Amino acid sequence: MVSAFGDRSVFSLDLETSGLSPLDSRILLVQIGFNDKTYVINPARLSLEPLLPFLKSPKWLKIIQNAKFEGRFFQYLHNTPIHNVFDTFLAEKLIYPETKAAGLLALADKYAHIKLNKDVRETFGRARPMAAFSEAQLEYAAMDAKVLFPIYEEQQELLKEKGLQKIAEIEFELAGVVAHMENVGVPIDKAKWANKLVDYEKEHEESRLKMNALIFDGGLIAEQMGLFVRDGIDLNSPKQLKGAFLKLGIDVDSTNEREIALVDHPAAKELLNYRRLQKIVSSYGKTFIESIHPFTNRIHADFQQLGTETGRFSCKTPNLQQMPDEFRQCVSLSEYKLVIADYSQIELRILAELSKDSKLIEAFNSGYDLHKSTASAMFNMDISQIDADKRFIAKTINFGISYGMGVMKLRDMLNHGKPEKEHLSVYSVKQIMQKYKTTYAGATKWLRDTGERAYVQGFSETMLGRKRNFFQPMFTNNEDYDKAVASIKRQGANSPIQGTNADITKLAMVNLHNDLLTYGFRADMIIQVHDEIVVLAHKRQAEAVKEVVADSMLKSAQGVLQVVPVKVDAYVSDVWKKG
């Protein structure tokens, strides 16, 4: 097999393993495929050492389905990163961001017209280290490597046809970085976490009792509903909630969050609080603690680098990206610090770059607080005269405009938490919105035109060429059709901004990973949340690592944004928290 590499430049790679994580699983078989032959290796009987240099060398292109998986096993078990990858899973998600069928079974059928028998895969779980594999198992394993060639050949052409080569290169290289990040894991102070959870559980129970007290109103509603205990209602039952609210004189079509948020009644407000607490307790309770690995005392979550159609990451088992701030403070490790860095107002900077809005660019170039600069231009006042209220108005619109925020949403956000007598009217909010659009006329026009173009041509595009597809709505009802069109236009305008943010952050992750290796720091990326990167660094090197992180992120963004200045906020902390 080794001699076969001499006159080849491309090979496929696949693994059969005893489990999904290299921390507690082993490699059962390694499949190496060439155009004319496939080799299946049993590492229990044959050393993999002669193979490792070919995996590490960028000279050979490796075709892999979901390279993060193979990357995790070879990095953890053999200290060997896999360089120069073509990932058929990621390629499919780039070509068709909306697809749910990017697994090898679907791709083999689609591109090679081969139906793989995945039932054989289940039999590998019973294989012992020195066991002889059956002919069916060997054929199955070999086919997984062989079928990658026709998939690769067609996907390669499609990436070229759609202008996706550049973004594909970033995603393919990033797969190895994410593999490393998942292997390193996120250290958790388990005792601290458990204490915080007890507090939330207590607060959750108090909210439940308060909710029932509000609903039953001294026992009257309990009697009307045929209930004889003060806390007898099931707060998770829409039917019971609707009945209880009706007895309070509140008629709602649904008990979902959007509708309940519109109800001005203590019971409605407490229900939202109860659900917030319930989500925290269920998401970050026993199940979360059980996901802390017993060997490492760390969370090894699944970071999906194409988790959304815009190119953003998502995270699951468990979701670290949506962790409440109180629990974030449990991310820590003695002898180590956290270097936390994020891009300052990056999406607004991308909007300025794409729209070429002179006033928005000037606001960033001035060095002043962006929201104060915006308020100054909107209200025609000197920046020194801008108070907190006017800054809040400008900040709210700044962050909402690229998401297509309408007048009613803006009104609700501006009035939130204020006494009713201070609430802004719809007319006042319309005037504020119009002032903003006049101030940043270039950005407003770009958003409108880009949304229209995405609807007409059926896709949007980031600065680095990432595409998101849109499809004509099929509704016969005019109102539903108009809503669907408006949604496409909103997403079509926002996707180039959010997607470019994802592109820049991913490029920064690749560059930062390489820089940390080059400098030899005892530091590793452990978390990614939108435009935020968290690095675990030895306390003696944390300040130096902070400079490297900020520099890598800055240079990565400056390579994309040529006109608008970029700012990175970075700091060192004992725990994961906001700066």
Backbone torsions as a table, in degrees:
resi	resn	phi	psi	omega
1	MET	NA	-44.4	-179.5
2	VAL	-59.8	-39.4	179.6
3	SER	-66.0	-25.0	-179.4
4	ALA	-69.0	-21.0	179.6
5	PHE	-70.1	-20.7	-173.0
6	GLY	-55.4	-43.7	-176.9
7	ASP	-113.3	23.9	177.0
8	ARG	-120.3	151.1	177.0
9	SER	-119.9	-7.6	-178.2
10	VAL	-134.9	136.9	170.7
11	PHE	-147.0	157.8	178.2
12	SER	-100.5	155.2	-177.3
13	LEU	-137.8	135.9	175.7
14	ASP	-149.7	154.0	179.4
15	LEU	-126.7	147.5	163.2
16	GLU	-111.9	127.7	-175.7
17	THR	-128.7	165.3	-179.2
18	SER	-83.3	-10.1	179.5
19	GLY	-164.5	-174.9	-174.4
20	LEU	-92.5	-17.1	-177.3
21	SER	-119.2	134.0	178.5
22	PRO	-69.0	-13.6	-178.9
23	LEU	-66.9	-30.7	-177.7
24	ASP	-139.1	24.9	178.7
25	SER	-134.7	169.1	179.5
26	ARG	-129.7	161.6	175.3
27	ILE	-82.5	125.4	178.5
28	LEU	-91.9	-45.1	179.9
29	LEU	-142.2	147.4	172.9
30	VAL	-120.0	127.1	179.6
31	GLN	-111.4	125.7	176.8
32	ILE	-116.6	119.5	-176.5
33	GLY	-113.1	138.9	168.2
34	PHE	-117.7	173.8	-177.5
35	ASN	-57.9	-35.1	-172.9
36	ASP	-110.5	-5.3	-174.9
37	LYS	-158.4	147.1	176.8
38	THR	-125.3	132.6	178.8
39	TYR	-106.5	136.3	176.2
40	VAL	-118.0	121.6	-173.7
41	ILE	-113.9	133.5	173.7
42	ASN	-99.1	104.6	-175.8
43	PRO	-67.9	-12.5	175.7
44	ALA	-73.0	-20.1	-177.6
45	ARG	-114.9	-14.7	-175.2
46	LEU	-140.8	132.0	-179.4
47	SER	-66.8	142.4	177.9
48	LEU	-90.5	-0.8	-175.7
49	GLU	-53.3	-43.9	-179.2
50	PRO	-64.1	-21.3	-178.7
51	LEU	-81.9	-30.3	-169.8
52	LEU	-57.9	-41.6	179.2
53	PRO	-60.3	-31.9	-179.9
54	PHE	-72.6	-32.0	176.6
55	LEU	-69.6	-39.4	-176.0
56	LYS	-77.1	-30.9	-175.3
57	SER	-72.8	134.7	176.5
58	PRO	-76.5	-4.1	-177.6
59	LYS	-65.3	-34.1	-178.6
60	TRP	-104.2	134.5	174.0
61	LEU	-83.7	130.5	179.6
62	LYS	-108.9	122.6	175.6
63	ILE	-91.7	120.9	-176.3
64	ILE	-137.7	142.3	171.5
65	GLN	-93.0	110.9	-176.8
66	ASN	64.3	70.5	-173.6
67	ALA	-63.7	-20.7	177.6
68	LYS	-59.1	-37.6	-178.0
69	PHE	-65.0	-54.8	178.2
70	GLU	-61.2	-38.2	179.3
71	GLY	-59.9	-42.8	179.8
72	ARG	-61.1	-43.9	-177.1
73	PHE	-67.0	-45.7	-177.6
74	PHE	-73.0	-33.1	176.9
75	GLN	-67.9	-44.3	-174.3
76	TYR	-76.9	-44.1	-174.4
77	LEU	-88.3	-24.2	-175.3
78	HIS	-130.0	6.6	179.1
79	ASN	52.0	39.3	-175.6
80	THR	-127.5	107.5	173.3
81	PRO	-74.0	150.7	178.5
82	ILE	-102.1	117.6	-177.9
83	HIS	-106.3	151.6	178.2
84	ASN	64.1	78.3	-173.4
85	VAL	-115.7	145.0	163.8
86	PHE	-116.5	111.6	-175.5
87	ASP	-98.4	110.8	-176.2
88	THR	-67.5	-30.3	176.9
89	PHE	-66.4	-50.8	180.0
90	LEU	-65.6	-37.8	178.9
91	ALA	-59.1	-44.2	179.6
92	GLU	-63.0	-39.8	-180.0
93	LYS	-70.4	-26.9	175.6
94	LEU	-76.0	-42.1	-179.1
95	ILE	-69.4	-40.6	-179.1
96	TYR	-129.0	80.4	-174.9
97	PRO	-58.7	-24.1	-177.2
98	GLU	-85.5	-7.3	-172.5
99	THR	-69.6	145.0	172.5
100	LYS	-107.9	-2.5	-175.0
101	ALA	-113.1	71.8	179.8
102	ALA	-114.5	10.0	177.3
103	GLY	-74.1	164.4	-175.6
104	LEU	-63.8	-34.9	179.0
105	LEU	-57.8	-48.3	-178.7
106	ALA	-69.4	-41.0	-177.4
107	LEU	-69.0	-37.7	178.1
108	ALA	-63.0	-41.0	179.3
109	ASP	-68.7	-41.6	-175.3
110	LYS	-70.9	-46.2	-172.5
111	TYR	-99.6	-31.0	-176.6
112	ALA	-110.6	-6.3	-178.4
113	HIS	55.6	39.1	178.3
114	ILE	-118.0	130.9	178.7
115	LYS	-100.0	108.2	-179.4
116	LEU	-77.8	143.8	178.7
117	ASN	-97.2	95.8	-176.5
118	LYS	-75.9	-8.4	177.4
119	ASP	-62.4	-31.8	179.8
120	VAL	-64.0	-33.0	-177.9
121	ARG	-56.9	-36.8	-177.6
122	GLU	-63.1	-24.8	-176.9
123	THR	-74.6	-16.2	-178.0
124	PHE	-70.9	-23.6	-178.8
125	GLY	-63.5	-19.8	-178.8
126	ARG	-96.4	0.1	-176.3
127	ALA	-74.6	136.3	176.4
128	ARG	-96.6	161.7	-174.9
129	PRO	-50.8	-43.0	-175.1
130	MET	-103.7	11.0	-175.9
131	ALA	-70.0	149.1	173.8
132	ALA	-82.5	134.6	-179.5
133	PHE	-88.3	148.0	-179.1
134	SER	-74.4	163.6	177.7
135	GLU	-60.6	-38.9	179.8
136	ALA	-63.6	-40.3	179.1
137	GLN	-66.4	-42.5	-179.8
138	LEU	-65.4	-42.0	178.6
139	GLU	-64.9	-41.5	177.6
140	TYR	-60.4	-48.2	-179.0
141	ALA	-61.2	-44.0	-179.5
142	ALA	-63.9	-39.4	-178.7
143	MET	-65.5	-34.9	178.4
144	ASP	-59.5	-33.8	178.2
145	ALA	-82.5	-40.1	-176.6
146	LYS	-65.5	-39.6	-174.2
147	VAL	-70.8	-14.6	-178.8
148	LEU	-67.4	-26.6	-177.3
149	PHE	-65.0	-52.4	179.1
150	PRO	-64.3	-31.2	176.8
151	ILE	-65.3	-48.2	179.8
152	TYR	-58.2	-44.6	-176.1
153	GLU	-61.8	-41.9	-179.8
154	GLU	-75.8	-40.9	-179.9
155	GLN	-64.2	-37.2	178.7
156	GLN	-58.4	-43.3	178.7
157	GLU	-67.0	-39.3	-179.9
158	LEU	-67.4	-39.3	176.7
159	LEU	-61.7	-41.2	178.8
160	LYS	-66.0	-45.3	-178.6
161	GLU	-60.7	-36.9	-177.6
162	LYS	-93.5	3.1	178.9
163	GLY	67.6	36.2	-175.3
164	LEU	-105.7	10.1	-175.0
165	GLN	-61.6	-42.4	-175.3
166	LYS	-65.2	-46.2	-178.6
167	ILE	-70.2	-31.1	177.6
168	ALA	-64.6	-40.1	178.5
169	GLU	-59.3	-42.1	179.1
170	ILE	-64.8	-47.4	-178.5
171	GLU	-62.7	-41.3	-178.5
172	PHE	-65.1	-42.7	178.9
173	GLU	-69.3	-34.1	-179.1
174	LEU	-65.1	-27.6	-178.3
175	ALA	-55.0	-41.5	178.8
176	GLY	-69.2	-33.5	178.5
177	VAL	-67.0	-43.3	179.5
178	VAL	-66.0	-37.9	176.4
179	ALA	-58.0	-45.2	178.8
180	HIS	-63.5	-43.2	-178.4
181	MET	-61.5	-42.2	179.7
182	GLU	-69.3	-37.4	177.8
183	ASN	-64.4	-40.8	-179.8
184	VAL	-63.8	-47.2	176.7
185	GLY	80.4	173.8	-176.0
186	VAL	-114.1	116.2	-178.5
187	PRO	-71.1	136.2	-177.8
188	ILE	-124.1	132.1	171.6
189	ASP	-81.2	97.0	-171.2
190	LYS	-63.2	-41.8	-178.5
191	ALA	-65.0	-43.7	179.1
192	LYS	-63.2	-40.1	179.1
193	TRP	-62.3	-46.8	-178.1
194	ALA	-61.1	-38.9	178.8
195	ASN	-64.1	-42.3	179.2
196	LYS	-66.5	-36.7	179.9
197	LEU	-64.6	-39.1	177.6
198	VAL	-59.3	-42.6	179.0
199	ASP	-62.4	-43.0	-179.9
200	TYR	-66.8	-40.2	179.9
201	GLU	-63.6	-38.9	177.3
202	LYS	-65.0	-45.2	179.4
203	GLU	-63.6	-37.0	179.0
204	HIS	-63.8	-44.0	179.2
205	GLU	-66.9	-39.5	177.1
206	GLU	-62.3	-38.7	178.2
207	SER	-66.1	-38.9	178.9
208	ARG	-61.9	-45.2	-180.0
209	LEU	-66.0	-40.6	179.1
210	LYS	-64.9	-40.3	179.2
211	MET	-61.0	-45.3	179.4
212	ASN	-66.1	-37.5	178.0
213	ALA	-62.6	-41.5	179.0
214	LEU	-66.6	-40.6	-178.0
215	ILE	-69.5	-45.3	-173.9
216	PHE	-78.1	-20.7	170.1
217	ASP	48.2	57.2	176.6
218	GLY	78.3	13.1	174.9
219	GLY	101.1	-13.9	-177.7
220	LEU	-61.1	-49.2	-177.7
221	ILE	-69.7	-34.2	177.9
222	ALA	-58.2	-42.4	179.8
223	GLU	-67.4	-41.1	-179.1
224	GLN	-66.4	-33.2	-178.2
225	MET	-90.7	1.2	178.9
226	GLY	77.5	23.0	178.8
227	LEU	-107.5	144.1	-174.7
228	PHE	-124.6	9.6	174.5
229	VAL	-122.5	142.1	-171.7
230	ARG	-61.3	-34.5	-177.1
231	ASP	-113.6	41.1	-174.0
232	GLY	-87.3	-10.5	-176.3
233	ILE	-80.4	143.8	176.1
234	ASP	-87.1	107.4	-176.5
235	LEU	-71.0	-8.0	177.6
236	ASN	-98.8	4.7	179.6
237	SER	-100.4	109.1	178.0
238	PRO	-55.9	-37.8	-178.0
239	LYS	-63.7	-47.5	179.6
240	GLN	-66.2	-38.4	178.9
241	LEU	-64.4	-44.4	179.5
242	LYS	-60.8	-41.2	178.2
243	GLY	-64.1	-42.6	-180.0
244	ALA	-65.7	-43.6	178.5
245	PHE	-63.9	-36.6	179.6
246	LEU	-63.8	-38.7	178.0
247	LYS	-65.8	-25.1	176.7
248	LEU	-85.1	0.8	-179.6
249	GLY	87.1	18.2	-178.9
250	ILE	-115.2	111.8	-178.9
251	ASP	-101.8	110.9	-179.8
252	VAL	-119.5	143.3	177.1
253	ASP	-74.1	-29.9	-176.2
254	SER	-146.9	157.2	176.5
255	THR	-105.6	21.5	177.4
256	ASN	-70.7	165.5	-172.9
257	GLU	-59.7	-41.5	-176.7
258	ARG	-60.8	-44.3	-176.6
259	GLU	-75.4	-41.4	-179.6
260	ILE	-64.4	-32.9	180.0
261	ALA	-63.5	-22.0	-179.7
262	LEU	-85.2	-10.0	-177.0
263	VAL	-87.5	123.7	-180.0
264	ASP	-93.4	80.0	179.8
265	HIS	-152.0	141.4	-179.5
266	PRO	-53.7	-36.2	-179.3
267	ALA	-66.2	-37.7	179.0
268	ALA	-67.0	-42.4	179.7
269	LYS	-65.2	-39.5	-179.5
270	GLU	-70.8	-32.6	177.5
271	LEU	-63.0	-40.4	177.6
272	LEU	-64.5	-39.8	178.2
273	ASN	-65.6	-42.9	178.9
274	TYR	-59.3	-44.5	-178.7
275	ARG	-68.2	-36.1	176.7
276	ARG	-61.1	-46.9	-179.4
277	LEU	-67.1	-38.1	179.3
278	GLN	-63.9	-39.9	178.7
279	LYS	-63.2	-41.7	-180.0
280	ILE	-64.6	-47.2	-178.0
281	VAL	-63.7	-40.7	-178.3
282	SER	-74.8	-36.4	-176.9
283	SER	-79.5	-32.8	-172.8
284	TYR	-122.1	26.5	178.4
285	GLY	-96.4	-130.6	-173.8
286	LYS	-58.5	-43.3	-178.0
287	THR	-61.4	-40.1	179.7
288	PHE	-65.7	-47.4	-178.7
289	ILE	-61.0	-36.1	179.0
290	GLU	-67.9	-19.6	179.3
291	SER	-82.2	-4.6	173.4
292	ILE	-71.6	122.1	-172.3
293	HIS	-70.7	131.4	-176.9
294	PRO	-66.2	-24.6	-179.3
295	PHE	-79.6	-34.8	-171.3
296	THR	-112.6	-15.6	-173.4
297	ASN	58.5	32.3	178.6
298	ARG	-130.2	160.2	173.2
299	ILE	-89.9	126.6	176.4
300	HIS	-114.2	77.5	-174.1
301	ALA	-73.8	166.2	178.5
302	ASP	-98.4	101.0	176.7
303	PHE	-88.5	117.5	-179.1
304	GLN	-100.6	109.3	-170.4
305	GLN	-71.2	-18.6	172.4
306	LEU	-118.9	55.4	-176.3
307	GLY	-77.0	-16.8	177.5
308	THR	-133.9	163.6	-178.6
309	GLU	-69.7	-19.2	178.0
310	THR	-82.6	-8.3	-179.7
311	GLY	101.9	-3.6	178.2
312	ARG	-68.6	154.2	171.5
313	PHE	-69.1	152.7	161.2
314	SER	-128.5	170.4	-176.1
315	CYS	-143.9	140.0	178.9
316	LYS	-146.3	171.5	-179.4
317	THR	42.2	62.9	-7.0
318	PRO	-97.6	175.3	178.6
319	ASN	-84.7	103.7	179.8
320	LEU	-81.6	-22.2	-174.3
321	GLN	-69.0	-28.2	-178.2
322	GLN	-104.9	19.7	-179.7
323	MET	-64.0	129.8	177.7
324	PRO	-60.1	152.4	-175.7
325	ASP	-56.5	-38.2	-178.3
326	GLU	-62.2	-37.7	179.6
327	PHE	-77.8	-28.5	176.3
328	ARG	-57.6	-31.5	-178.4
329	GLN	-70.7	-5.4	176.1
330	CYS	-91.5	-3.4	176.1
331	VAL	-83.4	103.4	-177.3
332	SER	-164.5	165.4	179.8
333	LEU	-157.9	128.5	178.6
334	SER	-61.6	147.6	-176.4
335	GLU	75.6	-5.7	-179.3
336	TYR	-127.6	154.8	174.5
337	LYS	-120.1	164.2	174.1
338	LEU	-106.1	129.8	172.3
339	VAL	-101.9	115.6	-174.4
340	ILE	-113.9	125.2	-176.6
341	ALA	-139.7	142.3	173.5
342	ASP	-147.9	161.2	177.7
343	TYR	-79.6	133.2	179.3
344	SER	-82.3	118.5	174.4
345	GLN	50.4	40.7	-172.1
346	ILE	-63.9	-37.2	-176.7
347	GLU	-69.3	-34.6	175.6
348	LEU	-69.4	-33.7	177.1
349	ARG	-68.0	-38.4	177.0
350	ILE	-64.9	-41.9	177.3
351	LEU	-59.8	-42.8	178.7
352	ALA	-62.1	-43.3	-179.4
353	GLU	-65.0	-45.4	-177.2
354	LEU	-70.4	-40.1	-175.7
355	SER	-84.0	-18.7	-175.5
356	LYS	57.0	30.5	178.3
357	ASP	-69.1	114.3	-173.1
358	SER	-63.0	-37.3	-178.6
359	LYS	-72.2	-36.4	178.7
360	LEU	-70.3	-39.7	176.4
361	ILE	-63.8	-42.1	179.6
362	GLU	-62.2	-37.4	179.9
363	ALA	-62.5	-39.1	178.0
364	PHE	-74.5	-38.8	-178.4
365	ASN	-69.6	-25.0	-176.3
366	SER	-66.2	-26.0	-177.7
367	GLY	84.0	-6.0	177.6
368	TYR	-76.7	166.5	172.0
369	ASP	-57.6	123.0	-174.6
370	LEU	-57.9	-43.6	-174.7
371	HIS	-69.9	-34.8	175.0
372	LYS	-68.7	-39.2	177.9
373	SER	-62.4	-41.7	178.4
374	THR	-63.0	-46.6	179.8
375	ALA	-62.8	-39.1	178.8
376	SER	-60.0	-44.6	179.4
377	ALA	-70.3	-38.9	-178.4
378	MET	-66.1	-45.0	-173.3
379	PHE	-99.6	6.2	177.5
380	ASN	53.3	50.2	-179.2
381	MET	-127.5	154.5	174.2
382	ASP	-64.4	143.7	-175.6
383	ILE	-59.7	-28.6	179.6
384	SER	-69.9	-16.9	-178.1
385	GLN	-94.3	-3.9	-177.5
386	ILE	-74.1	119.8	179.3
387	ASP	-91.7	178.5	-176.0
388	ALA	-63.0	-35.5	-177.5
389	ASP	-66.7	-45.4	-180.0
390	LYS	-68.9	-35.8	176.2
391	ARG	-63.4	-40.4	179.9
392	PHE	-63.1	-40.1	177.6
393	ILE	-60.5	-48.1	-178.9
394	ALA	-64.8	-41.6	-179.6
395	LYS	-63.2	-42.1	-179.3
396	THR	-61.9	-44.4	179.7
397	ILE	-71.2	-40.5	179.9
398	ASN	-53.7	-47.0	-176.5
399	PHE	-79.8	-17.3	-177.8
400	GLY	-100.6	-18.0	-171.0
401	ILE	-64.9	-39.2	-177.5
402	SER	-74.9	-11.4	176.7
403	TYR	-96.5	7.2	177.8
404	GLY	74.0	30.4	-179.1
405	MET	-60.4	129.9	-179.9
406	GLY	-92.5	179.3	-176.5
407	VAL	-63.3	-44.4	-176.7
408	MET	-65.3	-40.5	177.8
409	LYS	-64.9	-42.8	178.6
410	LEU	-62.2	-42.6	178.3
411	ARG	-58.3	-47.1	-178.5
412	ASP	-62.1	-39.5	-178.4
413	MET	-70.7	-39.6	-179.5
414	LEU	-71.6	-29.0	-178.4
415	ASN	-90.2	-10.6	-175.2
416	HIS	-59.7	126.6	176.2
417	GLY	82.8	-2.3	-179.8
418	LYS	-95.4	150.2	173.9
419	PRO	-60.3	149.7	-174.1
420	GLU	-59.4	-32.7	-178.1
421	LYS	-68.4	-18.0	179.2
422	GLU	-98.3	2.3	-177.8
423	HIS	-64.4	139.4	176.1
424	LEU	-81.4	141.6	178.1
425	SER	-79.6	164.4	177.2
426	VAL	-59.2	-39.7	-179.6
427	TYR	-61.7	-45.0	-179.9
428	SER	-62.3	-41.2	-179.2
429	VAL	-66.9	-38.0	176.4
430	LYS	-60.1	-41.6	178.5
431	GLN	-64.3	-41.8	178.3
432	ILE	-61.9	-45.6	179.5
433	MET	-60.9	-40.8	-179.5
434	GLN	-66.8	-37.4	177.3
435	LYS	-61.6	-41.9	-179.7
436	TYR	-63.8	-46.5	-177.9
437	LYS	-65.1	-32.6	176.3
438	THR	-70.9	-40.2	179.7
439	THR	-61.4	-48.7	-179.8
440	TYR	-110.0	62.7	-176.1
441	ALA	-63.4	-36.1	-179.1
442	GLY	-65.8	-44.0	178.9
443	ALA	-67.2	-40.2	179.3
444	THR	-61.8	-45.0	179.8
445	LYS	-65.5	-41.3	-179.7
446	TRP	-61.8	-43.7	179.5
447	LEU	-61.4	-43.2	180.0
448	ARG	-65.8	-47.6	-177.8
449	ASP	-66.1	-39.0	-178.4
450	THR	-67.7	-40.0	176.2
451	GLY	-62.4	-42.6	178.3
452	GLU	-63.2	-43.7	-178.1
453	ARG	-65.0	-40.0	178.6
454	ALA	-62.3	-39.0	179.8
455	TYR	-67.6	-42.9	-176.9
456	VAL	-70.9	-46.6	-174.6
457	GLN	-88.7	-13.1	174.8
458	GLY	87.0	11.5	175.9
459	PHE	-162.1	159.5	171.3
460	SER	-117.9	167.7	-173.5
461	GLU	-145.5	138.3	176.8
462	THR	-86.2	176.4	-178.7
463	MET	-65.2	-26.3	179.6
464	LEU	-99.1	6.2	172.8
465	GLY	99.0	0.8	176.5
466	ARG	-64.8	136.7	-177.5
467	LYS	-117.2	148.5	171.9
468	ARG	-126.5	129.9	-175.7
469	ASN	-90.8	146.8	175.3
470	PHE	-129.6	147.5	-175.5
471	PHE	-124.6	142.8	-179.1
472	GLN	-57.9	132.6	178.9
473	PRO	-66.4	148.8	-175.5
474	MET	-110.2	14.9	-177.2
475	PHE	-72.6	142.6	174.6
476	THR	-92.2	-25.5	177.4
477	ASN	-73.7	126.8	-175.1
478	ASN	-60.7	-41.0	-178.1
479	GLU	-64.9	-46.0	178.5
480	ASP	-64.5	-38.5	178.9
481	TYR	-62.5	-46.4	-179.1
482	ASP	-63.0	-39.5	178.3
483	LYS	-64.1	-41.0	-179.7
484	ALA	-65.5	-41.1	178.0
485	VAL	-63.3	-45.1	179.8
486	ALA	-61.4	-38.1	178.7
487	SER	-64.8	-42.2	177.9
488	ILE	-60.7	-43.2	-178.6
489	LYS	-66.0	-39.3	177.2
490	ARG	-63.4	-49.0	-179.8
491	GLN	-66.3	-36.7	179.9
492	GLY	-64.7	-31.9	177.6
493	ALA	-79.4	-34.9	-176.0
494	ASN	-82.4	-33.7	-174.2
495	SER	-58.3	-40.8	177.4
496	PRO	-61.5	-30.0	-179.4
497	ILE	-77.8	-54.6	-179.5
498	GLN	-63.9	-37.7	179.6
499	GLY	-68.3	-39.5	176.8
500	THR	-65.4	-36.4	174.2
501	ASN	-58.8	-45.5	178.3
502	ALA	-62.6	-42.3	180.0
503	ASP	-60.1	-46.8	-178.3
504	ILE	-63.7	-44.3	-178.7
505	THR	-64.8	-39.9	178.9
506	LYS	-67.3	-40.4	176.1
507	LEU	-61.1	-40.0	178.3
508	ALA	-64.0	-38.8	179.4
509	MET	-63.7	-42.2	178.1
510	VAL	-63.1	-48.8	-178.0
511	ASN	-65.5	-40.1	-179.8
512	LEU	-66.0	-42.7	178.2
513	HIS	-57.3	-45.0	180.0
514	ASN	-67.6	-38.1	179.5
515	ASP	-66.1	-41.1	179.2
516	LEU	-63.3	-37.5	177.0
517	LEU	-68.1	-42.5	-178.6
518	THR	-60.7	-44.0	-178.2
519	TYR	-80.6	-13.7	177.5
520	GLY	71.6	26.9	179.9
521	PHE	-71.5	151.9	170.4
522	ARG	-85.1	74.8	-173.8
523	ALA	-153.3	142.5	-179.5
524	ASP	-144.5	143.0	169.3
525	MET	-66.7	137.9	179.1
526	ILE	-127.7	-22.5	-177.0
527	ILE	-143.6	143.7	172.7
528	GLN	-132.6	126.6	176.9
529	VAL	-134.1	101.4	178.9
530	HIS	56.7	-103.5	179.7
531	ASP	-107.6	20.8	179.6
532	GLU	-111.4	137.9	176.9
533	ILE	-125.4	133.6	179.2
534	VAL	-116.5	128.9	-178.4
535	VAL	-119.7	134.0	174.0
536	LEU	-92.4	119.2	-175.1
537	ALA	-131.4	142.6	176.5
538	HIS	-58.9	140.2	-171.8
539	LYS	-58.9	-29.1	-180.0
540	ARG	-74.5	-18.6	-177.0
541	GLN	-112.4	-1.3	-170.6
542	ALA	-57.6	-43.6	-178.3
543	GLU	-66.0	-39.9	177.9
544	ALA	-67.6	-39.7	178.2
545	VAL	-63.3	-38.5	178.6
546	LYS	-56.3	-41.9	179.8
547	GLU	-65.8	-39.5	179.1
548	VAL	-66.7	-42.7	179.3
549	VAL	-60.4	-50.5	-178.8
550	ALA	-62.0	-41.2	-178.5
551	ASP	-67.2	-42.9	179.4
552	SER	-62.7	-44.2	-179.2
553	MET	-66.6	-40.8	-179.5
554	LEU	-63.9	-49.0	-178.6
555	LYS	-64.1	-36.5	179.8
556	SER	-63.5	-43.1	-179.9
557	ALA	-71.7	-38.3	-179.4
558	GLN	-66.3	-23.2	175.9
559	GLY	-71.9	-16.0	-180.0
560	VAL	-105.7	-49.1	180.0
561	LEU	-89.6	111.8	-173.5
562	GLN	-95.1	-21.8	-172.9
563	VAL	-108.2	-43.7	-173.9
564	VAL	-89.2	133.6	178.2
565	PRO	-67.1	150.5	-178.9
566	VAL	-113.7	143.6	178.2
567	LYS	-129.8	134.2	177.0
568	VAL	-118.0	126.8	175.0
569	ASP	-98.2	121.2	-178.9
570	ALA	-134.4	141.8	178.7
571	TYR	-152.8	163.2	179.9
572	VAL	-107.2	137.8	-177.6
573	SER	-145.8	157.6	174.8
574	ASP	-76.8	-25.8	-178.4
575	VAL	-133.9	167.3	178.3
576	TRP	-82.6	109.8	179.7
577	LYS	-149.6	169.1	178.2
578	LYS	-79.0	142.0	-178.0
579	GLY	-74.0	NA	NA
